[in-house]
Amino acid sequence: MARPVDDETIATAENVFREYLRDRGLKYTYERQVLLQAVMRHDGHFEAEELLLRLRQQGLRVAKATIYRTLPLLVNCGIVKQVQLSNKQTHYEHTYGQDPHDHMICRRCGRIIEFDSEDVMRLRTMIAARHSFYALSHRLAITGLCEACVKSCPVALPPLQLQPAAASRRGRP
């Protein structure tokens, strides 16, 4: 789960981003440095507008356009991950120096539950190997209802399926 990181990890991420930009003929500006540091120190998911507001509250001036141009660069560089959650708004989280994790999103209240799973990682490795593919990352978002929303649901829901369904030809791992 995206947690604030130490100064050494931030410095390493800065070097990675600086090199990424240089290779593309782009500059590592003061604004981009401030933005990267704010992202790396953030705990959890954020939206671009939220990041802009937080920077301004800290007295830091970063142009809105710079944020919207830099976030995709951070995604392509591998420092930040773009996450599409239940609403249509794009969220981000830093992933550099973090353990991989996935999301469960409640369709009713919007709650986000982050989890990590060795089973998911093994399955990713197995599927990639079967297709002679070298997996760098993955995205998994399970949508449904959180425990609180299930309890308050006005209609009876079918019991949870604890055993995997028979794998269809296409749905096999």
VENVEN-V927425 format. One record per helix or strand. SS is the DSSP state (H for helix, E for strand). FROM is the first residue (numbers start at 1). TO is the last residue. If there is no record, write none. Layout:
BEGIN
ss	from	to
SS	FROM	TO
SS	FROM	TO
END
This chain:
BEGIN
ss	from	to
H	7	23
H	30	41
E	46	46
H	48	57
H	64	77
E	80	84
E	90	94
E	102	106
E	112	115
H	118	130
E	141	144
H	147	151
END
